[in-house]
Amino acid sequence: MRHDLLRSTEPGHATERPVVLDGHDFHSHDYPLLIHVVSGSVEVGIRRGGAVEHVSLSAESNLWMAAGLSHSVTMRRESIMLGPRLSPETEPPNGYLHLPRSPAIRETALLVLAASPADESERLPFRRAFDAVLQALLVDDFYIPEPDHRTVAAIVDDPVSLLVPLKELATRHAMSPRHLERLLKDELSFSFLAWRTRKRLNLALRRIRAGTSVPAAARTVGYAGADGLIKAASRMTGLSRAELSPTPRKPSAHGGTPPVTSHRESRPSRPLPGR
């Protein structure tokens, strides 16, 4: 089991060669981290507040974690994983992001195994390669301005805002719904519903680009399923449901929902993965 080719196993101690281990208990790092499973399977526990979430990683899958995120790792026998350190600015959305499959990360990980970098000068090119792939996932498809008002900033940064109605958010922040709606419109130039649609689509499209299925991405951001996400994308882009499909005139052989693509292209030339 090979782990940690790009960072030290113990803080303050350099590791020149791969370390053999079967996992570790809960701890955190002061830098963002990527776990890539080369072969076998890995179970990662993520502790936030008093709850522990478990993420199962199979071969070729990845987990992108923020600095300071408490996590544990359990590796199955004969598994191989890498735990490369990322640059400080390469932070995932919402604390962590599961990337089921990324050919670019896979290729870089195999290069790391082949090169077995021994010092920082040898690690840096690989770190930059991982940074570039991950940062490309964070590009927003639909523009949302940065708010200056503290309450609005807190609302747009809170994942709960995507799941609850305006009235509940207003109660949380000791405001009337009407006042909060006006404040959001002044700060963002959008109504609450228009902002929430843009935010949901941006987050869902990031996850889809990272390899998450359309239904799973839709549910994560507050839609009941893929249909809600596709309808919202259709309204935002002006494209029909058929135009958002990679095969507009041919229904899925399995009856599945067509995948979603970005509004940045007038016609989808590279549709995102479907079910």
ChimeraX attribute file (.defattr): number of C-alpha atoms within 10 A of each C-alpha:
attribute: neighborCount
match mode: 1-to-1
recipient: residues
	/A:1	18
	/A:2	19
	/A:3	26
	/A:4	19
	/A:5	26
	/A:6	27
	/A:7	24
	/A:8	19
	/A:9	17
	/A:10	8
	/A:11	8
	/A:12	7
	/A:13	9
	/A:14	14
	/A:15	17
	/A:16	15
	/A:17	16
	/A:18	20
	/A:19	14
	/A:20	11
	/A:21	16
	/A:22	17
	/A:23	16
	/A:24	13
	/A:25	12
	/A:26	14
	/A:27	13
	/A:28	18
	/A:29	15
	/A:30	11
	/A:31	17
	/A:32	23
	/A:33	26
	/A:34	24
	/A:35	23
	/A:36	28
	/A:37	25
	/A:38	21
	/A:39	17
	/A:40	17
	/A:41	20
	/A:42	26
	/A:43	16
	/A:44	22
	/A:45	19
	/A:46	22
	/A:47	17
	/A:48	12
	/A:49	7
	/A:50	5
	/A:51	8
	/A:52	14
	/A:53	10
	/A:54	13
	/A:55	14
	/A:56	14
	/A:57	22
	/A:58	18
	/A:59	18
	/A:60	20
	/A:61	24
	/A:62	27
	/A:63	20
	/A:64	22
	/A:65	28
	/A:66	24
	/A:67	21
	/A:68	14
	/A:69	20
	/A:70	18
	/A:71	20
	/A:72	18
	/A:73	18
	/A:74	16
	/A:75	21
	/A:76	14
	/A:77	12
	/A:78	11
	/A:79	19
	/A:80	21
	/A:81	25
	/A:82	23
	/A:83	22
	/A:84	24
	/A:85	27
	/A:86	26
	/A:87	16
	/A:88	13
	/A:89	12
	/A:90	23
	/A:91	22
	/A:92	21
	/A:93	16
	/A:94	12
	/A:95	15
	/A:96	18
	/A:97	19
	/A:98	20
	/A:99	22
	/A:100	19
	/A:101	18
	/A:102	17
	/A:103	10
	/A:104	13
	/A:105	22
	/A:106	19
	/A:107	10
	/A:108	16
	/A:109	24
	/A:110	13
	/A:111	13
	/A:112	19
	/A:113	15
	/A:114	9
	/A:115	13
	/A:116	16
	/A:117	22
	/A:118	16
	/A:119	15
	/A:120	13
	/A:121	9
	/A:122	14
	/A:123	19
	/A:124	16
	/A:125	12
	/A:126	21
	/A:127	19
	/A:128	14
	/A:129	15
	/A:130	22
	/A:131	20
	/A:132	14
	/A:133	16
	/A:134	22
	/A:135	13
	/A:136	12
	/A:137	17
	/A:138	19
	/A:139	13
	/A:140	16
	/A:141	17
	/A:142	17
	/A:143	11
	/A:144	15
	/A:145	10
	/A:146	11
	/A:147	17
	/A:148	10
	/A:149	12
	/A:150	8
	/A:151	14
	/A:152	20
	/A:153	14
	/A:154	13
	/A:155	18
	/A:156	19
	/A:157	13
	/A:158	12
	/A:159	16
	/A:160	13
	/A:161	19
	/A:162	21
	/A:163	14
	/A:164	11
	/A:165	13
	/A:166	18
	/A:167	14
	/A:168	14
	/A:169	17
	/A:170	17
	/A:171	12
	/A:172	10
	/A:173	14
	/A:174	10
	/A:175	14
	/A:176	14
	/A:177	17
	/A:178	12
	/A:179	11
	/A:180	22
	/A:181	18
	/A:182	15
	/A:183	18
	/A:184	22
	/A:185	16
	/A:186	14
	/A:187	16
	/A:188	19
	/A:189	15
	/A:190	18
	/A:191	17
	/A:192	18
	/A:193	13
	/A:194	14
	/A:195	21
	/A:196	18
	/A:197	20
	/A:198	20
	/A:199	22
	/A:200	25
	/A:201	25
	/A:202	20
	/A:203	21
	/A:204	26
	/A:205	27
	/A:206	21
	/A:207	25
	/A:208	24
	/A:209	20
	/A:210	23
	/A:211	19
	/A:212	23
	/A:213	19
	/A:214	27
	/A:215	22
	/A:216	17
	/A:217	23
	/A:218	25
	/A:219	15
	/A:220	18
	/A:221	24
	/A:222	20
	/A:223	20
	/A:224	13
	/A:225	17
	/A:226	23
	/A:227	17
	/A:228	15
	/A:229	25
	/A:230	25
	/A:231	15
	/A:232	17
	/A:233	24
	/A:234	19
	/A:235	12
	/A:236	16
	/A:237	17
	/A:238	12
	/A:239	17
	/A:240	14
	/A:241	18
	/A:242	15
	/A:243	18
	/A:244	25
	/A:245	22
	/A:246	19
	/A:247	13
	/A:248	13
	/A:249	9
	/A:250	9
	/A:251	13
	/A:252	13
	/A:253	6
	/A:254	7
	/A:255	7
	/A:256	11
	/A:257	18
	/A:258	25
	/A:259	24
	/A:260	28
	/A:261	28
	/A:262	22
	/A:263	17
	/A:264	10
	/A:265	10
	/A:266	10
	/A:267	14
	/A:268	17
	/A:269	11
	/A:270	11
	/A:271	18
	/A:272	22
	/A:273	17
	/A:274	19
	/A:275	14
